[in-house]
């Protein structure tokens, strides 16, 4: 976005996802997600532990195979929040600060989201084949140099 220019919708919702990521309780990776339909925010999520249980920043990491398994990923938490509140996600877009892992991408596909806008690419190339097979649009929107994190 140029100085003084109005943010595009993608830039706007990604900026909100970056703020949501500041709530993350796993210092290995702060990730935020925002699910939107018709330019309206439906739900948000960030990576953190199971509701009511200790978080990584309280109890430390629970590592398996080089990954912290104490946390629930931001995308999954946003989808769970929608389910808890009876919010339909079909035909929505998800904005996430890092590209979804394979497991989260499967959740995204099954709940009917049609577009994934992600900030940084993170690890799993398999999402590209799944996205093509399910006609889910993937949009890479890296942070603008000099923009707030």
C-alpha positions in Angstrom: 0.0 0.0 0.0 1.4 3.4 -1.0 1.7 6.1 1.7 -1.6 7.8 2.2 -3.4 5.3 0.0 -6.5 3.4 1.2 -5.8 -0.3 2.1 -7.2 -2.9 -0.2 -9.7 -5.3 1.4 -7.0 -8.0 1.4 -4.5 -5.7 3.0 -7.1 -4.6 5.6 -8.0 -8.2 6.7 -4.4 -9.3 6.7 -3.5 -6.4 8.9 -6.3 -7.6 11.3 -4.9 -11.2 11.2 -1.5 -9.8 12.2 -3.1 -8.1 15.2 -4.9 -11.3 16.1 -1.6 -13.1 16.0 -0.4 -11.0 18.9 -2.7 -13.0 21.1 -0.8 -16.2 20.3 0.6 -18.1 23.4 3.2 -20.2 21.6 6.4 -18.2 21.1 7.7 -20.7 18.4 5.3 -19.1 15.9 2.7 -16.4 16.3 -0.1 -17.0 13.8 -3.4 -15.2 13.4 -6.4 -16.0 11.2 -9.5 -14.0 10.2 -12.4 -15.6 8.4 -14.5 -13.2 6.3 -17.5 -13.4 4.0 -18.9 -10.5 2.0 -16.3 -8.2 3.5 -17.6 -8.9 7.0 -15.5 -10.6 9.8 -17.1 -13.9 10.9 -14.5 -15.2 13.3 -10.8 -15.0 14.3 -8.3 -17.4 15.8 -4.7 -17.6 17.0 -2.5 -20.5 17.9 -2.9 -21.4 21.6 -3.6 -24.4 23.8 -6.9 -26.1 24.5 -9.4 -23.8 26.2 -8.8 -23.9 30.0 -5.5 -25.7 29.9 -2.0 -24.2 30.3 -0.4 -22.5 27.3 3.2 -22.8 26.1 4.0 -19.4 27.7 2.9 -20.9 31.0 3.9 -24.5 30.9 6.5 -24.7 28.1 6.3 -26.5 24.8 5.1 -30.0 24.3 7.4 -31.2 21.5 6.9 -34.2 19.1 8.9 -34.6 15.9 10.2 -31.0 16.1 6.7 -29.5 16.4 4.9 -28.1 19.4 1.7 -30.2 19.8 0.4 -28.2 22.8 -1.1 -25.6 20.5 -4.1 -25.6 18.3 -3.4 -23.7 15.1 -5.0 -20.4 14.3 -7.0 -21.6 11.4 -8.4 -24.5 13.4 -9.3 -22.2 16.3 -11.1 -19.8 13.9 -13.1 -22.7 12.5 -13.9 -24.0 16.0 -15.0 -20.6 17.1 -17.4 -20.5 14.2 -18.8 -23.9 15.1 -19.2 -22.9 18.8 -21.2 -19.9 17.7 -23.2 -21.4 14.8 -21.6 -19.4 12.1 -21.7 -20.8 8.5 -18.3 -20.4 6.8 -19.2 -21.7 3.3 -17.9 -19.4 0.5 -15.8 -17.4 2.9 -12.2 -16.3 2.8 -9.6 -17.0 5.4 -6.7 -14.6 6.0 -3.8 -16.2 7.8 -0.4 -14.8 8.7 1.4 -18.0 7.6 0.2 -20.5 5.0 -1.8 -23.4 6.5 -0.3 -26.7 7.4 -1.7 -29.8 5.6 -4.1 -30.7 8.5 -5.5 -27.1 8.7 -5.8 -26.9 4.9 -8.0 -30.1 5.1 -10.2 -28.3 7.7 -10.4 -25.2 5.5 -11.5 -27.3 2.5 -14.1 -29.3 4.4 -15.8 -26.3 5.9 -16.3 -24.8 2.5 -13.9 -21.8 2.5 -13.2 -20.8 -1.0 -10.1 -18.6 -0.7 -7.0 -18.6 1.4 -4.9 -15.4 1.7 -1.6 -16.0 3.5 1.3 -13.8 4.5 4.4 -16.0 4.7 4.7 -19.4 3.1 5.2 -22.0 5.9 6.4 -25.5 5.1 3.8 -27.5 3.3 3.7 -27.5 -0.5 0.9 -30.2 -0.5 -1.6 -27.4 0.0 -1.2 -26.3 -3.6 -2.4 -29.7 -5.1 -5.3 -29.8 -2.6 -6.3 -26.2 -3.5 -6.3 -27.0 -7.2 -8.3 -30.2 -6.7 -10.9 -28.3 -4.6 -10.9 -25.1 -6.6 -9.8 -23.1 -3.6 -7.9 -19.9 -4.5 -4.5 -19.4 -2.8 -3.2 -15.9 -2.6 0.2 -15.1 -1.3 0.2 -11.6 0.3 3.6 -11.1 1.9 4.1 -8.2 4.3 5.0 -5.0 2.7 8.6 -3.9 3.6 8.5 -1.3 6.3 4.9 -2.2 7.2 4.0 -3.0 10.8 4.4 -6.7 11.6 
